[in-house]
Amino acid sequence: MSRVKKLVRQEIQDLSAYPVPNSEGMTKLDAMENPYTWPAVAKEAWAEMLKTLPINRYPDPQAQHVKNELREVMGVGDDFDILLGNGSDELIQLLAMALAKPGATILAPEPGFVMYKMIATFCGMNYVGVPLTADFELDESAMLAAIKEHQPELIFLAQPNNPTGNLWSQQSIDKIIELASGVVVIDEAYTAFTDADYLDLLEKHEHVLIMRTLSKVGLAGLRLGLLVGRSEWLNELEKIRLPYNINILTQASALFALEHYDMLLVQTEQIRVDRLLLMRDLDSVKGLEVFPSEANFVLVRTPANMARNWFEELKQKNILIKCLDGGHELLKDCLRITVGTTDQNDQLVSALAEISLSGSVH
Ligand SMILES: *Cc1c(COP(=O)(O)O)cnc(C)c1O
């Protein structure tokens, strides 16, 4: 038996690494990135500022300036603390590490964000996925029953949810929070694309934390996520955060971007407008079912057994989206499309229209 097989935990050997497809030269509508870059003047000012950084020095371990600016931009009250992560993925990992007593459980609705389950496995925690209803609403009674049965240490609720794009009923969320004896994290990765805002849950409940990220608003390359909550929670997580997890280039660039947040808001507003147009246009593609979205992506369902086929045909046309068929059974025949620029969206819709027609001819 090889030493690797003998030594590496079986559940790690059983995993496959998070797949990232090669997207070189493609119209990239697969990963919820903001398709826009910055105006030339902003890019120049940013590059000028980067020049001045003392790259030979460790960064500010608290990233205090970034936190102050985030507090301002996101409207975080003084009663709450902020913890920064190398993407919100790292924050999920910190939470799991802190709560991973033997037998501890993470619970989340499914289909949902895949990292909740992966990180549960990394940290040796149990994972319980509770299926959504067929129209992707929370199955309130199933959620409440699963919480009673498993008493999860950690519950993740993504609002809006990825990959379904919708918000769940506030009443169901409230009941889950009431019943939970562990921590409930509201993952607001897509907060820029919805009017819904869950920050006020922090006032009402001592066991709720709010997670956000700069990835989806146009800074995916930076890797900066934030957890907002009461200091009694964040102080514990702070102890296991690796020092200097937010590097000097990220800190300085995030600060710059946050000081120019209007520039990003113009872009996210445009994406919100284009989302409506995209949904309308997708709706006119023969055989395609379009689900409502509060995020910067749209979930669609193809005619039976066509999703993989349509995905591959789009790839042939140099358009990369995400095929969800073959994952969770509720996502049968589903594709996820990130809202791109107006041109990219048009390109995608024409390609899909063509594919849907050629498919029906046999
Ligand atoms: C994209 C995403 C994240 C993670 O974002 P980071 O890039 O790691 O900050 C977290 N939660 C959900 C639901 C997401 O879709």
The ligand as a Tripos MOL2 file, in Angstrom:
@<TRIPOS>MOLECULE
LIG
   15    15     1     0     0
SMALL
NO_CHARGES

@<TRIPOS>ATOM
      1 C1        -19.2160   32.8450   -4.6600 C.3       1 LIG1
      2 C2        -19.8000   32.4980   -3.3690 C.ar      1 LIG1
      3 C3        -19.0730   32.5600   -2.1820 C.ar      1 LIG1
      4 C4        -17.5770   32.6690   -2.1000 C.3       1 LIG1
      5 O1        -17.0210   33.7390   -2.5450 O.3       1 LIG1
      6 P1        -15.4820   34.0840   -2.3110 P.3       1 LIG1
      7 O2        -15.0010   34.3410   -3.6850 O.co2     1 LIG1
      8 O3        -14.7810   32.9280   -1.6600 O.co2     1 LIG1
      9 O4        -15.5170   35.2660   -1.4310 O.co2     1 LIG1
     10 C5        -19.7220   32.3150   -0.9840 C.ar      1 LIG1
     11 N1        -21.0140   31.9800   -0.9620 N.ar      1 LIG1
     12 C6        -21.7480   31.8820   -2.0760 C.ar      1 LIG1
     13 C7        -23.1800   31.5040   -1.9690 C.3       1 LIG1
     14 C8        -21.1640   32.1260   -3.3100 C.ar      1 LIG1
     15 O5        -21.8960   31.9670   -4.4200 O.3       1 LIG1
@<TRIPOS>BOND
     1     1     2 1
     2     2     3 ar
     3     2    14 ar
     4     3     4 1
     5     3    10 ar
     6     4     5 1
     7     5     6 1
     8     6     7 2
     9     6     8 1
    10     6     9 1
    11    10    11 ar
    12    11    12 ar
    13    12    13 1
    14    12    14 ar
    15    14    15 1
@<TRIPOS>SUBSTRUCTURE
     1 LIG1         1 GROUP 0 **** ****
